[in-house]
Amino acid sequence: MNSGKFSIVVVIGLALVVVGLAAFTVDERELAIKLQFGEVVAEDYEPGLHWKWPVVQNVRKFPKRILTIQDRPERVFTAENEALEVDFFVKYRILDPKQFYISTGGSQIIADSRLSEIIKNAVVTEFGKRTVNEAISVGRAELMRDMLETAAGTSTELGVELIDFRVKQVEYITVVRDSVYQQMAAERARIAAERRATGRATAERMRAEADRERTVILADAYRDSQKIRGNGDAKAAEIYANAYNKDPEFYAFYRSIDAYRKSMGKEGDLLVLDPDNDFFRYLNEADGGR
């Protein structure tokens, strides 16, 4: 290769290197700023191909997407001086890349750390204004809105915009939580004991009422049976009296036969009587000894 062609190749190579150092692209998902000796000289780049001076200028890119911060649960105190652990997350995006670079040096780790502190201060401030009931149930949506508004003003100094703030979980600290669980268990045990005692008292009352009703029913039944039996005996006596008046001999015969039937004819029966006893009168003589 002669010197002329070699020179052309060298020039083309240098040109390509210069172009490679001078050109840069910005993606749709990125924000970019141009720096010259550490100072921002350009920003708000549209997606596409752009140029810079090699060596003296460089480009910093930041994510355009929504970012999330999830930190360990924060301990706060409510207006009732109750200690709570609040687990939360924050979503934000870089709104002003120049301010973001000036405030954080372009470090997302530093930005997350500073935003976490801002959010924690907002959490402590807003929880401190509310009771446990207001913080957990009644005004939870209002609480998150107020915390977002409290932190939003400070976050703009970092060149970011807070998109959302959510409280994932609110719990008592371990010591308090165990104490609350013990109190709840004791309360449930007390309620259970009261209900068991009430149930036993009700059962005893119902049992006593049933026994009383049973006694009354049995007494009424015995009274009615005695009345019926008395009426029957009276009716039988009347029938016997009528039969005796009509035919005394037949009545005596019937009564004797009934006595024979009831006293004899059963296995194991044994009668020791004089054969001439009047009891066998109708057995010994057909006419009863008339």
Backbone hydrogen bonds, N-H to C=O, Kabsch-Sander energy under -0.5 kcal/mol:
donor,donor_aa,acceptor,acceptor_aa,energy
6,F,2,N,-2.0
7,S,3,S,-2.2
8,I,4,G,-1.9
9,V,5,K,-2.3
10,V,6,F,-2.3
11,V,7,S,-2.7
12,I,8,I,-2.8
13,G,9,V,-2.6
14,L,10,V,-2.8
15,A,11,V,-2.5
16,L,12,I,-2.6
17,V,13,G,-2.3
18,V,14,L,-2.7
19,V,15,A,-2.9
20,G,16,L,-2.8
21,L,17,V,-2.3
22,A,18,V,-2.1
23,A,19,V,-2.5
24,F,50,H,-2.6
26,V,48,G,-2.4
30,E,27,D,-1.8
31,L,62,F,-2.8
33,I,60,R,-2.2
34,K,42,A,-2.8
35,L,58,N,-3.4
36,Q,39,E,-2.9
37,F,56,V,-1.0
39,E,36,Q,-1.4
41,V,34,K,-3.1
42,A,34,K,-1.3
45,Y,32,A,-0.7
48,G,26,V,-1.9
50,H,24,F,-3.3
52,K,22,A,-2.3
56,V,54,P,-2.9
57,Q,53,W,-1.7
58,N,35,L,-2.4
60,R,33,I,-2.3
62,F,31,L,-3.1
64,K,29,R,-2.7
65,R,29,R,-0.6
67,L,92,Y,-3.9
69,I,90,V,-2.9
71,D,88,F,-0.6
74,E,86,V,-2.9
76,V,84,L,-2.7
78,T,82,E,-2.1
79,A,127,F,-0.6
79,A,130,R,-3.4
81,N,78,T,-2.0
84,L,76,V,-2.9
85,E,171,E,-3.8
86,V,74,E,-3.2
86,V,84,L,-0.5
87,D,85,E,-0.5
87,D,169,Q,-3.0
88,F,86,V,-0.5
89,F,166,R,-2.1
90,V,69,I,-2.2
91,K,164,D,-2.6
92,Y,67,L,-2.5
93,R,161,E,-1.9
95,L,93,R,-0.6
95,L,159,G,-1.9
96,D,159,G,-2.7
100,F,96,D,-2.6
101,Y,97,P,-2.3
102,I,98,K,-2.4
103,S,99,Q,-2.7
104,T,100,F,-2.3
105,G,101,Y,-2.1
106,G,100,F,-0.9
107,S,104,T,-1.1
108,Q,106,G,-0.6
111,A,107,S,-2.0
112,D,108,Q,-2.9
113,S,109,I,-2.2
114,R,110,I,-2.5
115,L,111,A,-2.7
116,S,112,D,-2.3
117,E,113,S,-1.8
118,I,114,R,-2.1
119,I,115,L,-2.9
120,K,116,S,-2.7
121,N,117,E,-2.2
122,A,118,I,-1.9
123,V,119,I,-2.7
124,V,120,K,-2.8
125,T,121,N,-2.4
126,E,122,A,-2.7
127,F,123,V,-2.6
128,G,124,V,-1.7
129,K,126,E,-0.8
130,R,127,F,-1.5
135,A,131,T,-2.4
136,I,132,V,-2.3
137,S,133,N,-2.3
138,V,133,N,-1.8
139,G,134,E,-1.7
140,R,137,S,-0.7
143,L,139,G,-2.6
144,M,140,R,-2.3
145,R,141,A,-2.0
146,D,142,E,-2.6
147,M,143,L,-2.4
148,L,144,M,-2.2
149,E,145,R,-2.2
150,T,146,D,-2.5
151,A,147,M,-2.1
152,A,148,L,-1.9
153,G,149,E,-1.0
154,T,150,T,-0.5
155,S,151,A,-2.0
156,T,152,A,-1.3
157,E,154,T,-1.3
158,L,155,S,-1.7
159,G,156,T,-1.4
160,V,155,S,-1.4
161,E,93,R,-2.8
163,I,91,K,-2.8
163,I,161,E,-0.5
164,D,91,K,-1.7
166,R,89,F,-2.2
168,K,87,D,-2.2
168,K,166,R,-0.7
169,Q,87,D,-1.7
171,E,85,E,-2.3
173,I,83,A,-0.9
177,R,173,I,-3.8
178,D,174,T,-2.6
179,S,175,V,-2.0
180,V,176,V,-2.9
181,Y,177,R,-2.8
182,Q,178,D,-2.3
183,Q,179,S,-2.4
184,M,180,V,-2.8
185,A,181,Y,-2.8
186,A,182,Q,-2.7
187,E,183,Q,-2.6
188,R,184,M,-2.7
189,A,185,A,-2.5
190,R,186,A,-2.5
191,I,187,E,-2.5
192,A,188,R,-2.6
193,A,189,A,-2.6
194,E,190,R,-2.5
195,R,191,I,-2.6
196,R,192,A,-2.6
197,A,193,A,-2.7
198,T,194,E,-2.7
199,G,195,R,-2.6
200,R,196,R,-2.8
201,A,197,A,-2.7
202,T,198,T,-2.6
203,A,199,G,-2.7
204,E,200,R,-2.8
205,R,201,A,-2.5
206,M,202,T,-2.7
207,R,203,A,-2.8
208,A,204,E,-2.9
209,E,205,R,-2.4
210,A,206,M,-2.7
211,D,207,R,-2.8
212,R,208,A,-2.6
213,E,209,E,-2.6
214,R,210,A,-2.8
215,T,211,D,-2.7
216,V,212,R,-2.6
217,I,213,E,-2.9
218,L,214,R,-3.0
219,A,215,T,-2.6
220,D,216,V,-2.8
221,A,217,I,-2.7
222,Y,218,L,-2.9
223,R,219,A,-2.7
224,D,220,D,-2.7
225,S,221,A,-2.8
226,Q,222,Y,-2.6
227,K,223,R,-2.2
228,I,224,D,-2.8
229,R,225,S,-3.4
230,G,226,Q,-3.0
231,N,227,K,-2.8
232,G,228,I,-2.9
233,D,229,R,-3.2
234,A,230,G,-2.7
235,K,231,N,-2.6
236,A,232,G,-3.1
237,A,233,D,-3.0
238,E,234,A,-2.4
239,I,235,K,-2.4
240,Y,236,A,-3.3
241,A,237,A,-2.8
242,N,238,E,-2.5
243,A,239,I,-2.9
244,Y,240,Y,-2.8
245,N,241,A,-2.4
246,K,242,N,-2.0
247,D,243,A,-2.6
251,Y,247,D,-2.2
252,A,248,P,-2.3
253,F,249,E,-2.5
254,Y,250,F,-2.9
255,R,251,Y,-2.3
256,S,252,A,-2.1
257,I,253,F,-2.7
258,D,254,Y,-2.3
259,A,255,R,-1.9
260,Y,256,S,-2.7
261,R,257,I,-2.5
262,K,258,D,-1.8
263,S,259,A,-1.9
264,M,260,Y,-2.1
269,D,266,K,-2.0
273,L,271,L,-0.7
277,N,274,D,-2.5
280,F,277,N,-1.8
281,R,278,D,-1.4
283,L,280,F,-1.0
284,N,280,F,-2.6
285,E,281,R,-1.8
288,G,285,E,-1.4
